[in-house]
Amino acid sequence: MIDRRAAAGRLLRAATSGGPPVTYALIALCCAVFVISPLSGLVPVRGGADALLAAQAGYFERWGVIPSELWDGSAHALLTPFTALFVHGSWLHLLGNVLFLYVFGAMAEERMGHTEFALFYLGCGYLALLAYAAAHATSDQTLVGASGAISAVLGAFLYLFPRARVTSVFPFLLFLPLRFPAWVVLIFWFVLQWLAAEGAGSGPGVAYLAHVVGFATGFCYAWGRYRRGTGGPRVKSSATATEGETQP
């Protein structure tokens, strides 16, 4: 069993060695891609509002997942579940995703290792978007965002650090920053996503199904890879995630 001092020591070594490079690189890439996109409002587009809307639509179509086109076998379509992981529709969409990645990604990366974490993030994100596209195979609505991959990170975190505590902000608690066990926050988040997915059955919209699939895939991967007797025991200490706040 890994005790509290051992877990804290590993996190301290990671912090003093420059932090989790893959997590920071993913955050930086998501932010950079958004800033140079027509969605950020920072890149001038000639032609007024109509030209801006056309540029945004073209941007989504080029880099996002279009379920009805994903199965045509073209190389571009098959790559879009990767490119879509770095495209976001608004500042709020971007900030919400990178906040969750910042809080939960560092400890998951430290536990998995840099290369494995990068492959895990991309692979689970791809599968989450693929599952959504399969469930809405005739849809022409574009799907973008890192939510599926970040959901996988949350699922893996729940298995690897079941007793960690994080600072969370819940609307029904008057937005007061309170500390909760990570498993309480993550299970609450997962239930919300599941209920939202059930209520969105009339057609594609927010990709709650991708969130659910990503979370389940991440949890199952961590269970299969790190359960006792395979990749080593999960961390059962009350390690604390102090990088930021979560907002389900």
N, C-alpha and C positions, 0 to 999 in steps of 0.2 A: 504493500500500500504506500502511496506517495503522501507524505505528511505535509502539513501546512507550510513548514519552513522550506521544504524542498520546492514546493510550487512557487512560493514567493521568491525563492532564490533564482529560479529559472526565469521568472518574469523580470526580475531586477537585471539579470544578465542580458536579457533581450533588450531592455530599455537602454542600458548603458552601451550596448553595441550598435545603437542606431535605430532600435525599434523593429517592428515587423516589416521588412521591406516589401513583401508582396502585397500586404494589406494597404500600405501607404501608396504603392505604385498603382493599385487598382483604383483607389480614391482619386489620386492625381489624374489618372487617365480619364475617368468618368467626368471629372470637373473640366479638364482641358477640352474633351470632345464637346461638352455642352457649351462652353464659353465660345468656341469657334463656330457653333451651329447657328442657324437662323432662329432657333428657339430662345436664345439667351437675351435677345434684344440689344446685344453689344456689337453685332455685325450689321452695318448699314446695308439695306436692300433698296435698290432704286425701283420706283414705280408705285409707291404708296402701299396701302393696306392689302389690296388684291395681290400685288406682287409678293408681299411678305407671306401671305397665306399660301400662295402657290409654291414658294420656296420651302416653306415648312412641310407641305404635303409631299413635295418631291424628295425632301430629305428623309422623311419617314419611309417612303416607298423604297428608297435606295438602300437604307441601312437596317430597316426593321423587318420583322417576320410578317409575311402575308400568308396566312394558312392555306388559302386556295392555290397559291403558287409554289408552296414548299415541296409539294410532291411531284413537280414536273421534271425533277431530276437534274436541273441545271446547277452548275457549280456555284453560281451566285446565290441561288435560293438556299442551297444547303449550308452556305456560310453565314446566312443572315441570323441564325440563332446565336452565333458568336458575336457578330457586330452589334446586334440589338442589345446585348448586355451592357454596352457602354453608351447607349443613347437614352436620353430622358426627355420627357415631354414638357417639363416646367422646372423652375427653380425649386418649388416645393417637392416635386417628385425626386429630384436629384438630392436635395439636402436630407430628406427622410431616409433615402437608401444609404447614403454615405455615413450618416449618423449611426445606423444599425451596424454597418460594416466596421466602423471605427471602434465601436464598443465591444462587439463580439468577435471580430476577425482576428485581433491581435493574439488573444489567448488560444484560439483555435489554430492559428498558424504556428505559434510556438510549440504546441503539442504535436502537430502533424509534421512540421518541417516545411521549409519554404517551397520546395519543388512539389511535394505532395499536395500542399494546400492550394497552390496555383492550379494544378491539374484537377483537383477536387472542385474548386470554384467554377472553372470553365466547364468541366464535364457535367456537373449537376445543373448548372445554369442552362446548358444546352438541352439536357433531358427535360427540364421543367418547361421550357418554351416549346419543345417538340411535343410534349404531352398536351399542352394547351392547343397547339395547332392541330393535333390529331382529333381532339374533341370538338373542334370547330373547323373541320376540314374544308367547308365551303365558304368560309367567311373571307371577305375582302378587307376586313379591318386590320390595320397594322398594329403589331405588338412590339413594344420596346420597353427597356428598363432592366435593371439588374436585380429586380425583386426575387426572381426564381433562384438565382445563385445565392443571394444573401439569405433567403429562406433556408437554403441548404446549410449555410454556416450556422444559422440559429438552431437547426435540428441537430447538427453535430455537437454544438456547444452544450445543448441540453444533456446529451449523453456523456460527454467528456467532463463537464463541470456541473454536476447536478446540484451542488451545494453552494455554488458561487452566489454572490449578492451583487445586485446592480441598482443604480439609482434610476427610478422610473417616474414618469409623469402620467397620471391617469385623469382624464377629463372629469369623471364622476367624483373624484376626490379634490375638486377645485384646483386642479393643476399643481398641487403641492408636490415638490420633489421628495419622494420617499424611497427608502431602500427596501427591496424585496429580494427573496431568493430568486435566482435566475429562472428556475424551473417554473415558478408561479407566473412570472412575466411571459415566458415563452409559451407555456400551455394556454394562457389567456389569449395571447396573440394568435396561436394556432386555432383555437376555437372560434375566434372572430373571423378568421379567414375561411374556415369551413362553413360557417353559417352564411357568410357573404357569398361563397361559391354556390351554396344551395339556393340562395335567393336570387342569383343571377342567371337562372336557368333559361330565361327568355331569349338569350343570345349573348354573344361575346361583348364584353365591355372591359372593366378592370379585370386583369388576369388573376383573379383569386385562385383559380384552379392551378395555375403555375406556382403560386405561393405554397399551396398545400402539397403539391407534388415535390417541389424543391425541399420543403421542410422534411417530409417523410423520407425522401431519398438521402438527405444529409444525415438524418438520425440512423437510418438503416446502415449506411456506409460506416459510420462511426462504431455502431454496434458490431458489425461484422469484422471491422479492421482492428478495433482496439479492445474487444472484450477479453476477459482473462483467458490466457492460454493462446492468444493469437498475437495481437500487436501490443500486449501489455495492458495493465489495469487502467481504468479511467480514474481521473483525479477526484477523489471523494472529500478532499479538504474544503474548507469554507473560503476558498480563494475569492478575492474581491476584484471585480472589474471596475476600475476607477477612471477609465478613459473618457467617459462622457455620460450622457443620459439617453435612455430609450423612451420612445413615445409611441406606444402601440396605437 
